[in-house]
């Protein structure tokens, strides 16, 4: 990486996204929230004022620099403002999903050592679970927005902590991925090479606020260049999206591949004016070639894919400067140092065509600071000068990347990484379950879901719905199995380890 790819030594991510826009284009629309209750919009000046008001309010509570602020809110504008308010104050924003159960949310509070929880109206927090932490509700945030603003953004260093995002790890509990303020600057290669993003764009993102895909591509990236972002918080009807594109003259649309497929199936594309749309972008899941072809034939618009992870965001993509090659997510974006390393042995990059661990150089400014209080897992992904997160891949002679699966057992559920250990831990607590293994299960050629493979205790009845209900009460919806299969025994290695990759095969033979 050259020095020009790194931010200044003193750098605040919130200032980077808002201060210059407020100076140059204060009255331009920064954020549009669309929902059943109507449409709400904020200009850059209004967003800047609200963010600095929240920042001042948070510091007024006596929070020290680096204190974690957990955000437990629904898909609402205040989620964005609290997130940037924490960054503006030099605190660490901890976005969380409203789908988390109280137990899951409690783990994040405890593990992160959060000093404060901000709870939305639809995400109540039991005061008894706070353990002495401060709690702010919607009324408190409204008062902060209207109160005296912080005169200027905190004078943070580029390497100071900014966000803590929890993602599934190789143990039964999620792990925190800690990012510095510089991670926002590290997103810059995405703008021309994947998103094709400029000041004149209107970005419509289909994700929810808590997801890093939404916070990054849906909000941070548009604001970094002075573009407008449009988000939706109404019912999740796939037929709604073409109409939103037309109504808000969106030039870019971001979603996961499965939503593009649902739009093709359920929406009336011909009834909507999509002339403003330049292209769509997709991440979180592999883009099947047949879906790419169907979308382009139905809309006449390109679809650009990217590959990334919570630890680095997206760094491989197709886009305006990288031609699409169906079946591949694209090439490393210019400026990225990407290599394929041997699974075992010295971290010396392999030649084109050989499969190994996908790695990115540790000098990358978008790379995480590390895993929160998980030194063993952090050490496992550091290979000399490289970070290797567990994806298996190869690079062809033209530099295109071809994904070959994972070297560990992490599953991909609608773009979220889910640890089988976490799901197994929940099911193992059910009184009828003797043994359980969890793995991805193919239900169609292009659709994979989380499957649970269960060995019951003697005399227990095979009640799949009861087990699914048990999971729904203890796990966020995206972590819950979609299928329960009952087995007499689980396939194991000679050392007794469950062979997750053979679970589906064993179920088929029952």
C-alpha positions as CSV (number, residue, x, y, z in Angstrom):
1,X,0.0,0.0,0.0
2,X,1.3,3.5,-0.8
3,X,1.1,6.3,1.8
4,X,-1.7,8.0,-0.3
5,X,-4.0,5.1,0.6
6,X,-3.9,6.0,4.3
7,X,-5.8,8.8,6.0
8,X,-4.1,11.6,7.9
9,X,-2.8,10.7,11.4
10,X,-5.6,12.7,13.0
11,X,-8.8,11.5,11.5
12,X,-12.4,11.2,12.7
13,X,-14.8,9.0,10.6
14,X,-17.9,11.1,11.4
15,X,-16.1,14.4,10.5
16,X,-15.0,12.8,7.2
17,X,-18.6,12.0,6.3
18,X,-20.3,15.1,7.4
19,X,-18.2,18.2,8.1
20,X,-17.1,18.9,4.5
21,X,-20.6,18.2,3.1
22,X,-22.1,20.6,5.6
23,X,-19.7,23.3,4.4
24,X,-20.1,22.7,0.7
25,X,-23.7,21.4,0.3
26,X,-25.6,22.1,3.6
27,X,-29.0,22.1,2.1
28,X,-28.6,18.9,0.0
29,X,-30.6,15.9,1.1
30,X,-28.3,13.4,3.0
31,X,-30.8,10.8,4.2
32,X,-34.3,9.8,3.2
33,X,-36.3,7.4,5.4
34,X,-39.3,5.9,3.7
35,X,-42.0,3.8,5.5
36,X,-45.6,3.4,6.2
37,X,-45.6,6.5,8.4
38,X,-44.5,8.6,5.5
39,X,-41.1,10.0,4.3
40,X,-38.6,11.7,6.6
41,X,-35.5,13.5,5.2
42,X,-32.5,15.2,6.6
43,X,-30.1,17.6,4.9
44,X,-26.4,17.4,5.5
45,X,-26.6,20.4,7.8
46,X,-29.4,18.9,9.8
47,X,-27.6,15.6,10.1
48,X,-24.4,17.3,11.2
49,X,-26.3,19.3,13.8
50,X,-28.1,16.3,15.2
51,X,-24.9,14.2,15.2
52,X,-23.0,16.8,17.1
53,X,-25.9,17.3,19.5
54,X,-25.9,13.6,20.3
55,X,-22.1,13.6,20.6
56,X,-22.3,16.4,23.2
57,X,-25.1,14.6,25.1
58,X,-23.2,11.4,25.3
59,X,-20.0,13.1,26.6
60,X,-22.2,15.0,29.0
61,X,-23.0,11.7,30.6
62,X,-19.4,11.4,31.7
63,X,-18.4,8.7,29.1
64,X,-14.7,8.4,28.6
65,X,-13.0,8.2,25.1
66,X,-13.3,4.6,23.7
67,X,-16.4,3.7,25.8
68,X,-18.7,1.4,24.0
69,X,-22.2,2.6,23.1
70,X,-24.5,-0.3,22.2
71,X,-27.3,0.6,19.7
72,X,-30.4,-1.5,20.1
73,X,-32.9,0.2,17.7
74,X,-35.0,-0.6,14.7
75,X,-34.6,0.6,11.2
76,X,-34.9,4.3,11.9
77,X,-33.1,7.6,11.2
78,X,-32.0,7.9,14.8
79,X,-30.0,4.7,14.5
80,X,-27.8,6.4,11.9
81,X,-27.5,9.6,14.0
82,X,-26.6,7.8,17.2
83,X,-24.0,5.7,15.3
84,X,-22.3,8.8,13.9
85,X,-22.8,10.7,17.2
86,X,-20.8,8.1,19.0
87,X,-18.0,8.3,16.5
88,X,-18.1,12.1,16.6
89,X,-17.6,12.0,20.4
90,X,-14.6,9.7,20.2
91,X,-16.6,6.8,21.6
92,X,-17.0,3.3,20.1
93,X,-20.3,2.5,18.3
94,X,-21.6,-1.0,18.8
95,X,-24.4,-1.6,16.2
96,X,-26.7,-4.5,17.1
97,X,-29.7,-6.2,15.4
98,X,-33.2,-5.7,16.8
99,X,-33.7,-9.4,16.0
100,X,-31.4,-10.5,18.8
101,X,-33.1,-12.2,21.7
102,X,-32.7,-10.7,25.2
103,X,-30.1,-13.3,26.0
104,X,-28.1,-12.6,22.8
105,X,-28.3,-8.8,23.5
106,X,-27.2,-9.4,27.1
107,X,-24.1,-11.3,25.9
108,X,-23.1,-8.3,23.7
109,X,-23.5,-5.9,26.6
110,X,-21.5,-8.0,28.9
111,X,-18.8,-9.1,26.5
112,X,-18.2,-5.6,25.1
113,X,-18.2,-3.9,28.5
114,X,-20.7,-1.4,27.0
115,X,-21.1,1.7,29.2
116,X,-24.4,2.7,27.6
117,X,-27.3,1.2,25.7
118,X,-29.5,3.2,23.4
119,X,-32.9,1.5,23.0
120,X,-35.5,2.2,20.4
121,X,-39.2,2.0,21.0
122,X,-39.5,-1.4,19.4
123,X,-36.5,-2.8,21.2
124,X,-37.2,-2.5,24.9
125,X,-34.4,-3.4,27.3
126,X,-35.1,-4.9,30.7
127,X,-33.6,-2.6,33.3
128,X,-32.6,-5.6,35.4
129,X,-30.3,-6.8,32.6
130,X,-28.3,-3.6,32.4
131,X,-26.0,-4.4,35.2
132,X,-25.5,-0.7,36.1
133,X,-25.2,0.4,32.5
134,X,-26.8,3.7,31.4
135,X,-29.9,3.4,29.3
136,X,-31.2,6.0,26.8
137,X,-34.6,5.9,25.1
138,X,-36.0,7.8,22.1
139,X,-36.9,10.8,24.2
140,X,-33.4,11.1,25.6
141,X,-32.0,11.1,22.0
142,X,-34.5,13.7,20.9
143,X,-33.4,16.0,23.7
144,X,-29.7,15.5,22.8
145,X,-30.4,16.3,19.1
146,X,-32.1,19.6,20.2
147,X,-29.5,20.4,22.8
148,X,-26.2,22.3,22.5
149,X,-24.0,20.6,19.9
150,X,-20.4,19.6,20.2
151,X,-18.4,22.6,18.8
152,X,-16.2,20.2,16.7
153,X,-15.7,16.5,16.2
154,X,-13.4,14.7,18.6
155,X,-9.7,14.9,17.7
156,X,-9.3,11.1,17.2
157,X,-6.4,9.4,15.7
158,X,-6.8,7.3,12.5
159,X,-6.0,4.2,14.5
160,X,-8.3,5.0,17.5
161,X,-11.2,2.5,17.9
162,X,-14.5,3.6,16.3
163,X,-16.8,0.6,15.8
164,X,-17.3,-2.8,17.4
165,X,-19.2,-5.2,15.2
166,X,-20.1,-8.7,16.4
167,X,-20.0,-11.6,14.0
168,X,-20.1,-15.4,14.3
169,X,-16.8,-17.0,15.2
170,X,-15.5,-20.5,15.5
171,X,-16.7,-20.8,19.1
172,X,-20.3,-20.9,20.4
173,X,-20.4,-17.2,21.0
174,X,-20.1,-14.2,18.5
175,X,-16.9,-12.3,18.5
176,X,-16.4,-8.6,18.4
177,X,-14.5,-7.1,15.4
178,X,-12.9,-3.8,16.4
179,X,-12.4,-1.2,13.7
180,X,-10.5,2.1,13.7
181,X,-11.7,5.4,12.3
182,X,-9.3,4.8,9.4
183,X,-11.6,1.9,8.2
184,X,-13.9,4.5,6.6
185,X,-11.0,5.9,4.6
186,X,-10.1,2.4,3.6
187,X,-13.4,2.1,1.8
188,X,-12.3,4.5,-0.9
189,X,-11.3,1.9,-3.5
190,X,-14.9,0.7,-3.5
191,X,-16.3,4.0,-4.7
192,X,-15.0,4.0,-8.3
193,X,-14.3,0.3,-8.8
194,X,-17.4,-1.4,-7.4
195,X,-20.1,1.2,-6.7
196,X,-19.2,3.8,-9.3
197,X,-20.2,6.3,-6.6
198,X,-20.2,10.0,-7.1
199,X,-21.7,13.1,-5.5
200,X,-24.6,13.1,-7.9
201,X,-25.8,9.6,-7.0
202,X,-28.9,8.5,-5.0
203,X,-28.2,5.2,-3.2
204,X,-31.2,3.0,-2.3
205,X,-30.2,0.2,0.1
206,X,-32.4,-2.7,0.9
207,X,-30.7,-3.7,4.2
208,X,-31.4,-2.9,7.8
209,X,-29.4,-0.4,9.8
210,X,-27.5,-2.8,12.0
211,X,-25.9,-4.6,9.1
212,X,-22.4,-3.4,8.2
213,X,-23.4,-3.7,4.5
214,X,-26.1,-1.1,5.2
215,X,-24.1,1.2,7.5
216,X,-21.2,1.0,5.0
217,X,-22.6,0.9,1.4
218,X,-26.0,2.4,2.3
219,X,-24.8,5.4,4.4
220,X,-21.1,5.9,5.0
221,X,-20.1,5.6,1.4
222,X,-22.7,8.0,0.0
223,X,-22.0,10.5,2.7
224,X,-18.2,10.2,2.1
225,X,-18.7,11.6,-1.4
226,X,-21.7,13.9,-0.8
227,X,-24.4,11.6,-2.3
228,X,-27.9,11.0,-1.0
229,X,-28.9,7.7,0.7
230,X,-32.5,6.3,0.7
231,X,-33.5,3.7,3.3
232,X,-36.8,1.9,3.8
233,X,-38.4,0.8,7.1
234,X,-41.8,-0.5,6.0
235,X,-43.0,-4.1,5.5
236,X,-40.5,-6.4,3.8
237,X,-42.3,-6.9,0.5
238,X,-39.9,-7.6,-2.4
239,X,-42.4,-6.0,-4.8
240,X,-41.8,-2.6,-3.2
241,X,-38.3,-2.0,-4.5
242,X,-38.8,-1.1,-8.2
243,X,-41.4,1.5,-7.1
244,X,-38.9,3.0,-4.6
245,X,-36.2,3.2,-7.3
246,X,-38.6,5.0,-9.6
247,X,-40.1,7.3,-6.9
248,X,-36.8,8.5,-5.6
249,X,-34.9,8.4,-8.9
250,X,-32.3,6.1,-7.4
251,X,-29.2,5.7,-9.5
252,X,-27.7,2.8,-7.5
253,X,-29.5,-0.1,-5.7
254,X,-27.9,-2.4,-3.2
255,X,-29.2,-5.7,-1.9
256,X,-28.3,-9.4,-1.4
257,X,-28.7,-11.8,-4.4
258,X,-31.7,-13.5,-2.8
259,X,-33.6,-10.2,-2.8
260,X,-32.9,-9.6,-6.5
261,X,-34.3,-13.1,-7.2
262,X,-37.4,-12.3,-5.2
263,X,-37.9,-9.0,-7.0
264,X,-37.8,-10.8,-10.4
265,X,-40.3,-13.3,-9.1
266,X,-42.8,-11.0,-7.3
267,X,-42.4,-7.4,-8.7
268,X,-43.9,-5.9,-11.8
269,X,-40.7,-4.4,-13.3
270,X,-42.5,-3.3,-16.4
271,X,-44.8,-1.1,-14.5
272,X,-42.0,1.0,-13.0
273,X,-39.7,3.6,-14.6
274,X,-36.2,2.3,-13.9
275,X,-34.5,4.8,-16.2
276,X,-32.7,6.6,-13.4
277,X,-31.0,3.3,-12.2
278,X,-27.4,3.0,-13.5
279,X,-26.7,-0.4,-12.0
280,X,-27.3,-2.6,-9.0
281,X,-24.7,-3.9,-6.5
282,X,-24.8,-7.1,-4.5
283,X,-22.8,-8.6,-1.6
284,X,-23.2,-11.0,1.3
285,X,-23.9,-14.1,-0.8
286,X,-22.4,-15.5,-4.0
287,X,-24.2,-14.2,-7.1
288,X,-25.4,-17.2,-9.2
289,X,-24.7,-16.7,-13.0
290,X,-28.3,-17.5,-13.9
291,X,-29.6,-14.7,-11.6
292,X,-27.1,-12.2,-13.0
293,X,-28.4,-13.1,-16.5
294,X,-32.0,-12.9,-15.5
295,X,-31.7,-9.5,-13.9
296,X,-29.8,-8.0,-16.8
297,X,-32.3,-9.4,-19.3
298,X,-35.3,-8.1,-17.3
299,X,-33.9,-4.7,-16.5
300,X,-31.2,-3.9,-19.0
301,X,-29.1,-2.8,-16.0
302,X,-25.7,-4.3,-14.9
303,X,-25.3,-6.0,-11.6
304,X,-21.9,-5.7,-9.9
305,X,-20.9,-8.2,-7.2
306,X,-18.4,-7.8,-4.3
307,X,-16.7,-10.1,-1.8
308,X,-15.9,-9.0,1.7
309,X,-16.2,-9.7,5.4
310,X,-16.8,-7.9,8.7
311,X,-13.0,-7.7,9.3
312,X,-12.3,-5.8,6.0
313,X,-15.5,-5.0,4.2
314,X,-15.4,-5.5,0.5
315,X,-12.1,-5.7,-1.3
316,X,-12.8,-7.9,-4.4
317,X,-15.5,-6.8,-6.9
318,X,-16.7,-6.3,-10.4
319,X,-17.8,-2.8,-11.4
320,X,-17.5,0.1,-13.8
321,X,-13.7,-0.5,-14.1
322,X,-13.7,-4.3,-13.6
323,X,-15.8,-6.2,-16.2
324,X,-18.2,-8.8,-14.9
325,X,-17.1,-12.5,-15.2
326,X,-20.1,-14.6,-14.3
327,X,-19.4,-16.9,-11.4
328,X,-16.6,-14.8,-10.0
329,X,-17.1,-11.8,-7.6
330,X,-14.4,-10.0,-9.6
331,X,-10.9,-8.9,-9.1
332,X,-9.1,-7.2,-6.2
333,X,-9.9,-3.5,-6.3
334,X,-6.9,-1.4,-7.4
335,X,-4.7,-0.5,-4.5
336,X,-5.6,-3.7,-2.6
337,X,-2.8,-6.3,-1.9
338,X,-4.6,-9.7,-2.1
339,X,-2.9,-13.1,-2.2
340,X,-3.7,-16.8,-2.0
341,X,-1.7,-18.5,0.7
342,X,-1.1,-22.2,1.4
343,X,-3.5,-23.6,4.0
344,X,-0.4,-25.0,5.9
345,X,3.2,-23.8,5.9
346,X,4.9,-20.5,5.2
347,X,2.7,-17.6,4.1
348,X,4.2,-17.3,0.6
349,X,1.6,-16.4,-2.0
350,X,0.7,-19.2,-4.4
351,X,0.7,-18.8,-8.2
352,X,-2.4,-18.3,-10.3
353,X,-4.7,-21.3,-10.5
354,X,-3.8,-22.8,-7.1
355,X,-6.4,-23.0,-4.3
356,X,-5.6,-21.7,-0.8
357,X,-6.5,-19.2,1.8
358,X,-7.7,-15.8,0.6
359,X,-5.6,-13.2,2.3
360,X,-5.2,-9.4,2.4
361,X,-2.1,-7.5,3.5
362,X,-2.1,-6.2,7.0
363,X,-1.2,-2.7,5.8
364,X,-4.7,-2.3,4.4
365,X,-6.3,0.7,6.2
366,X,-9.7,-0.9,6.1
367,X,-8.5,-4.0,8.1
368,X,-9.8,-4.4,11.6
369,X,-7.7,-3.5,14.7
370,X,-8.4,-7.0,16.0
371,X,-10.9,-9.3,17.7
372,X,-12.3,-8.0,21.0
373,X,-10.7,-9.9,23.9
374,X,-10.2,-13.0,21.6
375,X,-6.4,-13.2,21.2
376,X,-6.3,-16.9,20.2
377,X,-8.8,-16.4,17.4
378,X,-7.0,-13.2,16.3
379,X,-3.7,-15.1,16.2
380,X,-5.3,-17.8,14.1
381,X,-6.1,-15.4,11.2
382,X,-2.7,-13.6,11.1
383,X,-0.2,-15.2,8.9
384,X,3.0,-13.1,8.8
385,X,2.2,-9.9,6.9
386,X,-1.2,-11.2,5.9
387,X,-4.7,-11.6,7.3
388,X,-6.5,-14.8,6.2
389,X,-10.1,-15.1,7.4
390,X,-10.8,-18.7,6.3
391,X,-12.1,-18.3,2.8
392,X,-10.7,-20.8,0.2
393,X,-10.2,-19.3,-3.3
394,X,-8.0,-19.1,-6.3
395,X,-7.0,-16.4,-8.7
396,X,-7.1,-17.1,-12.4
397,X,-4.4,-15.7,-14.8
398,X,-6.5,-12.6,-15.4
399,X,-6.6,-11.9,-11.7
400,X,-10.3,-12.9,-11.2
401,X,-11.1,-14.6,-7.9
402,X,-13.0,-17.9,-7.7
403,X,-14.4,-18.8,-4.4
404,X,-13.9,-22.4,-3.3
405,X,-15.8,-22.4,0.1
406,X,-14.4,-22.0,3.6
407,X,-11.6,-23.7,5.5
408,X,-13.8,-23.6,8.6
409,X,-17.5,-24.5,9.2
410,X,-19.0,-21.0,9.2
411,X,-22.3,-20.8,7.4
412,X,-23.8,-18.0,5.2
413,X,-27.4,-17.2,6.0
414,X,-28.8,-14.3,3.9
415,X,-25.4,-12.6,4.0
416,X,-24.8,-13.1,7.7
417,X,-22.1,-15.4,8.9
418,X,-23.4,-17.9,11.4
419,X,-21.4,-20.2,13.6
420,X,-22.7,-23.8,13.7
421,X,-21.3,-23.9,17.3
422,X,-23.7,-21.2,18.4
423,X,-26.8,-23.0,17.0
424,X,-25.6,-26.4,18.2
425,X,-25.2,-24.9,21.7
426,X,-28.8,-23.8,21.8
427,X,-30.3,-27.0,20.5
428,X,-28.1,-29.1,22.8
429,X,-29.9,-27.6,25.8
430,X,-33.2,-29.0,24.7
431,X,-34.2,-31.9,26.9
432,X,-35.1,-34.2,24.0
433,X,-31.7,-33.7,22.2
434,X,-28.9,-36.1,22.8
435,X,-26.6,-34.9,20.0
436,X,-26.8,-32.3,17.3
437,X,-24.8,-31.1,14.4
438,X,-25.5,-28.0,12.3
439,X,-24.4,-27.2,8.7
440,X,-25.6,-25.6,5.5
441,X,-28.2,-27.7,3.7
442,X,-28.9,-27.3,-0.1
443,X,-32.7,-27.1,-0.7
444,X,-32.3,-26.0,-4.3
445,X,-29.4,-25.6,-6.7
446,X,-28.9,-22.0,-5.7
447,X,-30.4,-21.9,-2.2
448,X,-28.7,-23.1,1.0
449,X,-30.2,-22.8,4.4
450,X,-29.2,-23.7,8.0
451,X,-30.0,-27.3,8.7
452,X,-29.9,-29.0,12.2
453,X,-29.2,-32.7,12.3
454,X,-30.5,-34.2,15.6
455,X,-30.1,-37.4,17.5
456,X,-32.9,-37.7,20.1
457,X,-32.8,-39.0,23.6
458,X,-34.4,-42.4,24.1
459,X,-38.2,-42.2,24.1
460,X,-38.2,-38.6,22.8
461,X,-40.6,-37.8,20.0
462,X,-39.4,-36.4,16.7
463,X,-41.0,-33.0,16.8
464,X,-39.3,-30.7,14.4
465,X,-41.6,-27.8,15.1
466,X,-40.9,-27.9,18.8
467,X,-37.2,-27.7,18.2
468,X,-37.6,-24.8,15.7
469,X,-39.7,-23.0,18.3
470,X,-37.0,-23.6,20.9
471,X,-34.4,-22.0,18.6
472,X,-36.7,-19.0,17.7
473,X,-37.0,-18.2,21.4
474,X,-33.2,-18.1,21.9
475,X,-31.7,-17.1,18.6
476,X,-32.1,-14.2,16.1
477,X,-34.2,-15.2,13.2
478,X,-31.4,-15.3,10.7
479,X,-29.5,-17.8,13.0
480,X,-32.4,-20.2,13.3
481,X,-32.4,-23.5,11.4
482,X,-34.9,-23.8,8.6
483,X,-34.8,-27.5,8.5
484,X,-34.6,-30.2,11.2
485,X,-33.4,-33.7,10.1
486,X,-33.4,-36.6,12.6
487,X,-30.5,-39.2,12.6
488,X,-29.7,-42.3,14.5
489,X,-26.0,-41.2,14.8
490,X,-23.9,-38.3,13.7
491,X,-21.0,-38.9,11.3
492,X,-17.8,-38.5,13.2
493,X,-14.0,-38.7,12.6
494,X,-11.9,-41.4,14.3
495,X,-11.2,-38.9,17.0
496,X,-14.9,-38.4,17.6
497,X,-15.3,-34.9,16.0
498,X,-18.6,-34.4,14.2
499,X,-18.1,-34.3,10.4
500,X,-20.4,-31.4,9.5
501,X,-19.7,-31.6,5.8
502,X,-21.1,-35.2,5.9
503,X,-24.3,-34.4,7.8
504,X,-26.5,-33.8,4.8
505,X,-25.2,-36.9,3.1
506,X,-26.0,-38.9,6.3
507,X,-29.5,-37.5,6.4
508,X,-30.1,-38.4,2.8
509,X,-29.2,-42.0,3.5
510,X,-31.7,-42.3,6.4
